Amino acid sequence: MLAAAYHRKGNFMAEMISLEEARELVLSQVSALPVETVGLLDAVGRVAAADLKSDIDVSPFAHSAMDGFALRAAELESATAEAPVELDVIAEIAAGETYEGPIGEGQCVRIMTGAPLPEDADSVVKYEIVSVVSGDGKPGSRVAFDAPTKLGSNVRQAGEEAKAGEVVVSCGEIVGSAGAGFLAGCGIVEVPVHRRPRVAIIAIGSELVNPTDMPTPGKIRNSNSYALAACAQAAGAVPTILPIVSDDEEALAQVVSDATYDYDFIVTSGGASNGDFDFIKPVVEKLGELMMTTVNMRPGKAQTFGVVKGTPVFGLPGNPAAAYCGFEMIIRPALRKMQGYSHFTRPTVMAKLASDTKKNDTRRLFLRSTLRKDADGSYIVEPAKNQSSGLFGVIQRSNCMAVLPEGQGGRSAGDLVECVLLDVAEETVI
């Protein structure tokens, strides 16, 4: 907690803190949620909450990696194009079958992909490079090899990927799509993971109506709740959009108080500034502990955070871009921590500005932008022409946010700026 850095102006803390301080503050107030066990497919993309061990060797037996002929590599040591080595095909093994008999000198076995390697064989030569001397290549045929083969060629050894009792997915590791197949092969079809956080989404404002309603004069549709719920869902959480709350302090206090019993995190939008009808700050202070009110960023200066009855409560501004930036930069990391993830910030790249960019604010500026590559592979970033904080459409058409640091002015075309990638997972290495 950063209480030592705060001072109050009237009833509220007035000192603006950095984005990094805000993020660390919120992260300090959340922890990984209790563990639940889910089916393997439901675990994909989530964090394993325990070490997962294979119940068998994977693969349980040595098998052929392709269709070909199983043999002893020593048989082909002298093989050349001018003097091929000829072997008799004595048996055929399909996937799911076995061959228990011996393989004598001058003999080989036709084998299919996935079939167990006979005990007397140590290598497989793929079918396409073997010449048929007589017959059709099946048992009773004679085949020729015009080159040696390496010992163990085209053979997947028993236990090559995992041994019985070996940890195959570690606690804290994200289960991927291929990981689902790996775990299935290890006999694991249920995975312990941290429970997804239940997030209450509350829009505040007497001017708001539901999206299905036609706005009358002075009214606007509630779009923030849907954007923030989508952000929560994209972060792995389970959002619930609660009914719109009018600009009434007591009504808001009741909704927030009630939500603490059913949800792990509460997100409001609107009413986060210092106007006569902005009530999220006094509500949080009245019901619990108010820890943050302003962050040194644009859009998204007015951001309220505190804890009520053990539940984190975050009050975002009503302007769409401000709400979105606050969620992405501060709330998303917290929701990820609650699920056991260890990476909390999106990857960034440096890119050249496509055009001059003005900056008339001392705060850190996040420009909704489009990132692309030019002909030589260099990153180019084009900030949207309209950077109004009241627009969602601009964000929809953006794939990054170009960052202009606090305390500095604008930039010229060709200058390098940091870009936060909005469509790339936190774990991605760029």
Summary of the structure (lengths in Angstrom):
residues: 430
radius of gyration: 31.3
end to end distance: 32.0
largest distance: 98.5
contacts: 1407
relative contact order: 0.13
helix: 20%
strand: 32%
